[in-house]
Amino acid sequence: MNEIQLSDLTLGRHLAQGSQGRIIELADHPGTVAKLYRTRERGLVDGRALAELVRIRGFVESEGLQVDHFAAWPHTVVLDGLRTAGFLMQRVHDPFLAGFGPTTALAELGLLVDSGDVRSPGIYERVLLMRALAAVMDALHRQGLVLGDLSPRNIAWSVSPIPRVMLLDCDGIRPAGEDGVLPPADTRGWEDPSNAGLPPTADSDRFKLALTIARVLTGDRNAAPGHRPDLTFAGEAGILVGPLTRLMDQAAAPPGLRPTASQWATVLDVRSPWAGAAPPQPPAHPAMRSRGPSPSGEILRPFRRPSR
């Protein structure tokens, strides 16, 4: 069992703060950070569930890649005496960072949704990013795990050297049908309406995946499967409109009838349709708040159908 006492940690800078706790770097291990739960959360933490996530870490993989390639997974439980206080995980570095003037921050999925005329991946990279997310979710489902709170703040992305994603807040992941580390959470506006107030399931994951794909590909934060999102992309991406529309319609169906993550990953695998497309060449830190073209030469505006 990998565990360490809070008093034995050499805590460094405070890096981030969320509703559940704080992310703090370890001064003597710069590649590791601690997530320490707030006092009110510590009474709700299921230490056994967290220990189980740590235990299975070495068995989680996606498309032949070990978990550290696509998830900031808990690897050590932090105890405060006998109580679970948090956990240690790898620090997310380049290339999952974006530039904001003189500073950098995690390139969260929210930067791809309703962000206006900013430097951002074009539709080619966005499709591949969503394919990467679908592949990771498919891997979790095949291993009996559910992601739960899929939201714009708990997925980081990069297009260097290839489009890929990094799962954040992995203590929200749980074996299907079992209790998680904390009571299940849903980000407002990113819920599965048919699963409101209930524990997450593979099927609620599938709805949220479809919701995410709709919003990232259209750049519209209100896009949803049941609203027939506008998927009429310009250029060669048009070859995906028919298959994606069919899956979106399916995703709006009741639980049990929604497309799997594997189906999404298959449709979003554009290596054949775009075999002649040049691979993306992004800058090290995309300037997310400045105007200009993306690495593939596109601006967000073309993702929306022009008015007639």
C-alpha positions as CSV (number, residue, x, y, z in Angstrom):
1,M,0.0,0.0,0.0
2,N,1.5,3.4,-1.0
3,E,0.8,5.9,1.7
4,I,2.6,8.8,3.4
5,Q,1.8,11.0,6.4
6,L,1.0,14.6,5.7
7,S,3.6,15.7,8.3
8,D,6.3,13.9,6.3
9,L,5.7,16.0,3.1
10,T,7.7,19.1,2.3
11,L,5.0,21.3,0.8
12,G,5.9,24.0,-1.6
13,R,3.9,26.5,-3.7
14,H,0.1,26.5,-3.8
15,L,-0.7,25.8,-7.5
16,A,-4.5,25.7,-7.7
17,Q,-7.7,25.5,-5.7
18,G,-11.0,23.8,-6.4
19,S,-14.2,23.0,-4.6
20,Q,-12.8,19.9,-3.0
21,G,-9.3,21.0,-2.1
22,R,-5.9,22.5,-3.0
23,I,-3.1,21.4,-5.3
24,I,0.3,22.0,-3.8
25,E,3.7,21.2,-5.2
26,L,6.2,19.2,-3.2
27,A,9.3,21.3,-2.7
28,D,11.7,18.3,-2.8
29,H,10.0,16.5,-5.7
30,P,9.1,19.0,-8.4
31,G,7.5,16.4,-10.6
32,T,4.9,15.5,-7.9
33,V,2.0,17.5,-6.5
34,A,-0.4,16.8,-3.6
35,K,-4.2,17.2,-3.7
36,L,-5.2,18.0,-0.1
37,Y,-8.9,17.9,0.7
38,R,-10.6,20.7,2.5
39,T,-11.5,20.0,6.1
40,R,-15.2,19.7,5.3
41,E,-14.4,17.1,2.6
42,R,-12.2,15.0,4.8
43,G,-15.2,13.7,6.7
44,L,-16.8,12.5,3.4
45,V,-13.7,10.9,1.9
46,D,-13.8,7.1,1.4
47,G,-10.3,6.1,2.1
48,R,-10.8,2.6,0.9
49,A,-12.0,3.8,-2.5
50,L,-8.9,6.1,-2.8
51,A,-6.6,3.2,-1.8
52,E,-8.3,1.1,-4.5
53,L,-7.5,3.7,-7.2
54,V,-3.9,3.7,-6.0
55,R,-3.8,-0.1,-6.1
56,I,-5.1,-0.5,-9.7
57,R,-3.0,2.3,-11.1
58,G,-0.5,0.0,-12.7
59,F,-3.2,-1.9,-14.5
60,V,-4.9,1.1,-16.2
61,E,-3.9,1.6,-19.8
62,S,-5.2,2.9,-23.1
63,E,-4.1,1.7,-26.5
64,G,-0.9,0.3,-25.1
65,L,0.0,3.4,-23.1
66,Q,0.4,3.3,-19.3
67,V,-1.9,5.6,-17.2
68,D,0.7,8.4,-16.7
69,H,0.5,9.2,-20.4
70,F,-3.2,10.2,-20.2
71,A,-4.2,10.7,-16.6
72,A,-2.9,12.5,-13.4
73,W,-3.8,9.3,-11.4
74,P,-3.4,9.1,-7.6
75,H,-0.2,7.1,-6.8
76,T,0.1,7.6,-3.0
77,V,-2.5,8.2,-0.3
78,V,-1.8,11.1,2.1
79,L,-2.8,10.4,5.7
80,D,-3.2,12.9,8.5
81,G,-2.9,10.5,11.4
82,L,-5.5,7.9,10.6
83,R,-7.6,10.1,8.4
84,T,-7.3,10.3,4.6
85,A,-6.1,13.9,3.8
86,G,-5.5,13.6,0.1
87,F,-3.1,12.0,-2.4
88,L,0.0,12.5,-4.5
89,M,0.0,12.5,-8.3
90,Q,2.2,13.4,-11.1
91,R,2.5,17.1,-12.0
92,V,1.1,18.0,-15.4
93,H,3.8,19.8,-17.4
94,D,4.3,20.8,-21.0
95,P,2.8,20.3,-23.5
96,F,-0.5,20.5,-21.5
97,L,0.0,24.1,-20.7
98,A,-1.2,27.3,-22.4
99,G,0.2,30.8,-22.4
100,F,-1.8,33.6,-20.8
101,G,0.5,36.6,-21.3
102,P,3.5,36.2,-19.0
103,T,2.0,33.2,-17.2
104,T,1.0,29.7,-18.1
105,A,-1.8,27.5,-16.9
106,L,-3.3,24.1,-17.8
107,A,-4.9,24.0,-21.3
108,E,-8.3,22.9,-20.1
109,L,-11.1,21.7,-22.4
110,G,-13.1,24.8,-21.6
111,L,-10.6,26.8,-23.8
112,L,-12.0,25.0,-26.8
113,V,-15.7,25.9,-26.1
114,D,-17.2,29.3,-26.8
115,S,-13.8,31.0,-26.6
116,G,-14.2,33.5,-29.5
117,D,-11.5,34.5,-32.0
118,V,-8.5,33.1,-30.2
119,R,-5.5,31.0,-31.3
120,S,-6.8,27.5,-30.9
121,P,-6.7,24.2,-32.6
122,G,-8.5,23.9,-36.0
123,I,-11.1,21.4,-36.8
124,Y,-8.6,18.7,-37.8
125,E,-6.9,18.8,-34.3
126,R,-10.2,19.1,-32.5
127,V,-11.5,15.9,-34.2
128,L,-8.4,14.1,-33.2
129,L,-8.6,15.5,-29.6
130,M,-12.1,14.1,-29.3
131,R,-10.9,10.8,-30.7
132,A,-8.2,10.7,-28.0
133,L,-10.8,11.4,-25.3
134,A,-13.2,8.7,-26.6
135,A,-10.3,6.2,-26.7
136,V,-9.4,6.9,-23.1
137,M,-13.0,6.6,-22.0
138,D,-13.4,3.4,-23.9
139,A,-10.3,2.0,-22.1
140,L,-11.7,2.9,-18.7
141,H,-15.1,1.3,-19.5
142,R,-13.4,-1.9,-20.7
143,Q,-11.6,-2.0,-17.4
144,G,-14.8,-1.6,-15.4
145,L,-14.3,2.1,-14.5
146,V,-16.5,5.1,-15.0
147,L,-15.2,8.7,-15.4
148,G,-18.1,10.5,-13.7
149,D,-17.8,14.2,-13.8
150,L,-16.6,14.9,-17.4
151,S,-16.4,18.7,-17.5
152,P,-14.4,21.5,-19.2
153,R,-12.2,21.8,-16.2
154,N,-11.1,18.2,-15.7
155,I,-9.6,17.4,-19.1
156,A,-6.4,19.0,-20.3
157,W,-5.4,18.8,-24.0
158,S,-2.3,19.2,-26.2
159,V,-1.7,19.1,-29.9
160,S,2.1,18.6,-29.5
161,P,3.5,16.3,-30.8
162,I,0.0,14.9,-31.6
163,P,-3.5,15.7,-30.4
164,R,-4.0,14.0,-27.0
165,V,-5.7,14.5,-23.6
166,M,-4.9,14.3,-19.9
167,L,-7.5,13.4,-17.4
168,L,-7.5,15.6,-14.2
169,D,-9.3,15.1,-10.9
170,C,-9.0,11.3,-11.3
171,D,-10.2,10.7,-7.8
172,G,-13.7,11.1,-9.3
173,I,-13.2,7.9,-11.3
174,R,-14.6,4.8,-9.7
175,P,-15.4,1.1,-10.4
176,A,-18.8,0.9,-12.0
177,G,-21.5,0.4,-9.4
178,E,-19.3,1.2,-6.4
179,D,-18.8,4.2,-4.2
180,G,-16.2,6.7,-5.1
181,V,-13.7,8.6,-3.1
182,L,-16.2,11.5,-2.6
183,P,-20.0,11.7,-3.3
184,P,-20.5,12.0,-7.1
185,A,-20.3,15.5,-8.6
186,D,-21.8,17.0,-11.8
187,T,-20.6,20.2,-13.3
188,R,-23.5,22.4,-14.0
189,G,-24.6,22.4,-17.6
190,W,-22.6,19.2,-18.3
191,E,-24.9,16.7,-16.6
192,D,-26.8,13.7,-18.0
193,P,-30.5,14.8,-17.4
194,S,-31.6,11.1,-17.1
195,N,-29.1,10.5,-14.3
196,A,-29.6,13.5,-12.1
197,G,-28.8,12.8,-8.5
198,L,-27.7,9.3,-9.2
199,P,-24.2,7.7,-9.1
200,P,-22.3,7.9,-12.5
201,T,-22.6,5.0,-14.9
202,A,-20.9,4.1,-18.2
203,D,-24.1,5.2,-19.8
204,S,-24.0,8.7,-18.2
205,D,-20.4,8.8,-19.3
206,R,-21.5,8.2,-22.9
207,F,-24.0,11.0,-22.8
208,K,-21.4,13.4,-21.4
209,L,-18.9,12.3,-24.1
210,A,-21.4,13.1,-26.8
211,L,-22.1,16.5,-25.1
212,T,-18.3,17.2,-25.0
213,I,-17.8,16.2,-28.7
214,A,-20.7,18.4,-29.8
215,R,-19.4,21.5,-27.9
216,V,-15.7,21.1,-28.8
217,L,-16.4,20.5,-32.5
218,T,-18.8,23.4,-32.8
219,G,-17.3,25.8,-30.3
220,D,-20.8,26.3,-28.9
221,R,-21.2,25.8,-25.1
222,N,-24.9,25.2,-25.5
223,A,-24.6,22.4,-28.1
224,A,-26.1,19.1,-27.0
225,P,-27.0,15.8,-28.6
226,G,-30.8,16.4,-28.4
227,H,-30.5,19.8,-30.1
228,R,-29.0,18.6,-33.4
229,P,-25.7,20.5,-33.1
230,D,-24.5,22.1,-36.3
231,L,-21.8,19.7,-37.5
232,T,-21.5,21.0,-41.1
233,F,-17.7,21.6,-41.0
234,A,-15.9,23.3,-43.9
235,G,-13.5,21.5,-46.2
236,E,-12.7,17.8,-46.1
237,A,-14.1,17.4,-42.5
238,G,-17.5,17.3,-44.2
239,I,-17.0,13.6,-44.7
240,L,-17.7,13.2,-40.9
241,V,-21.0,15.0,-40.8
242,G,-23.2,12.1,-41.7
243,P,-21.6,9.6,-39.2
244,L,-21.4,12.1,-36.4
245,T,-25.0,13.3,-36.9
246,R,-26.2,9.7,-36.6
247,L,-24.2,9.1,-33.4
248,M,-25.5,12.4,-32.0
249,D,-29.0,11.4,-32.6
250,Q,-28.3,8.1,-30.9
251,A,-26.7,9.8,-28.0
252,A,-30.0,11.7,-27.3
253,A,-31.8,8.4,-26.8
254,P,-32.6,6.9,-23.4
255,P,-30.0,5.1,-21.4
256,G,-29.0,1.8,-22.9
257,L,-29.3,3.0,-26.5
258,R,-26.5,5.5,-26.6
259,P,-23.3,4.9,-28.7
260,T,-20.3,3.6,-26.9
261,A,-17.0,5.4,-26.5
262,S,-15.5,2.9,-28.9
263,Q,-18.1,3.8,-31.6
264,W,-17.1,7.5,-31.2
265,A,-13.4,6.7,-31.4
266,T,-13.9,4.8,-34.6
267,V,-15.9,7.5,-36.4
268,L,-13.4,10.2,-35.2
269,D,-10.4,8.3,-36.5
270,V,-9.7,10.6,-39.5
271,R,-6.4,9.2,-40.5
272,S,-7.8,7.7,-43.7
273,P,-10.1,10.6,-44.8
274,W,-7.3,13.1,-44.0
275,A,-4.4,11.0,-45.1
276,G,-3.0,13.9,-47.1
277,A,-3.4,16.5,-44.4
278,A,-0.3,18.1,-42.9
279,P,0.3,17.1,-39.3
280,P,-0.3,20.0,-36.8
281,Q,2.7,22.1,-35.8
282,P,1.6,24.0,-32.7
283,P,3.7,26.5,-30.8
284,A,5.0,25.4,-27.4
285,H,2.5,27.6,-25.6
286,P,-0.5,28.6,-27.7
287,A,-1.5,32.2,-27.0
288,M,-5.0,31.4,-26.0
289,R,-6.0,35.0,-25.5
290,S,-4.7,36.6,-28.6
291,R,-6.2,36.8,-32.1
292,G,-4.8,34.9,-35.0
293,P,-4.9,31.6,-36.8
294,S,-4.5,28.2,-35.2
295,P,-1.6,25.9,-36.0
296,S,-3.7,24.5,-38.8
297,G,-4.5,27.9,-40.1
298,E,-8.1,28.1,-38.9
299,I,-9.9,30.5,-36.6
300,L,-12.8,29.5,-34.4
301,R,-15.3,31.5,-36.5
302,P,-15.5,29.1,-39.4
303,F,-16.8,26.4,-37.0
304,R,-20.2,28.2,-37.0
305,R,-22.4,28.0,-40.0
306,P,-22.6,31.5,-41.5
307,S,-26.1,33.1,-41.4
308,R,-27.9,33.4,-44.8
